[in-house]
Amino acid sequence: MANTRHANVRAQQRGIPPLIDQWLDQFGEEEYTGAGFIKRYFSHRSIRQLEREFGRQPVSLMERYLRAYKLESSTDGTTITTGWLSARIRRK
């Protein structure tokens, strides 16, 4: 997936490594925001998938990064920005 320049700058400023960006693409939950964006984040289900794929120890070493999220354009999949979740995601 392509990133905008803004997304690359924000990831660097916020200390989100490229590996987490890849994991969000492969394992992250998708939530449509209704404003033309898709939010990707790690849920309990996606963390379990990571543990099955890579093992518990590597995932637990990267635990501090599992509160990361990214916003993508729903039209072309370009990453708009990345950041840290500060509140729980509530589903309807």
N, C-alpha and C positions, 0 to 999 in steps of 0.2 A: 504494500500500500504506500502511496505517496504522502508525504507530509508537506505542509506549507512551511514557509520560513518562520512564521510565527510559532508554529507547533514545535519546530526544532529549537528555537530560542527558549520557549517556555520549558521544554523538557530539560534543557541544560540548566536553566535557572533553578528549577525545582528539584533537580537531582534524580530524574527518572531515567534509568539506563535503557539503551536500545533493546536489551533482552526483554524487559517488561513490556515494551511496545509490541514486540513480536508475540509474547504470551497473551497479551490482550487480544490481538488479532486471532490467534488460534483457539484460545480457551475462554475468553471473556464473554460474559452475558451481554446481550444487546437489549437496549431499551430505546424505543423511538420517543423523542421528546415532543413531537408535534410541531416543532418550529423548523423542520427540515434537517434535523440532526439525529444522529444515532449516538447514544452514550454507551461505551463499553467499559465494564468494570469486572472485578473478580467477585463472584458470589461463593457461597459455601460449596455449591455444586461444581463450579469451575475449579476451585482449589482442590477438591477431591480428584478431579480429572488430572490436574497437574501432578498430584501425588502418585496417581496410578502410572502416569507417563514417565516421571523422572525419579520417583521415590520420595519418601517423607523428608529425609535429611536435606537434600538440596532445596526443596521447597521451604522448609523451615528456616534455612539460612537466608532465603530471600523474602521472608515474612514481612519485613519492614516496608517492602515495596508493593505489597498486595492491597494497599488502600489507594492505589493509583487508578485513574480513569482517563479516558480520552473521548473527545467529541469528534465525530466524523460527519462529513456531508452525506446525506442520504442519496444524493444523485450520483456522485462519482466515487465515493468512498475515501476522499482525501481527508487526512487528519487535520482538523482545525486547531485544536489545542489539547494539552494534557495538563493534569493537575492531580491534587490529592483530595479524596473524599473527606469531608469534615463532618458529615451527618449520615445517618443511616438512610439507605435507599428504601423507600416504602413502595410496595407494589399494590396495585388495586386488586 
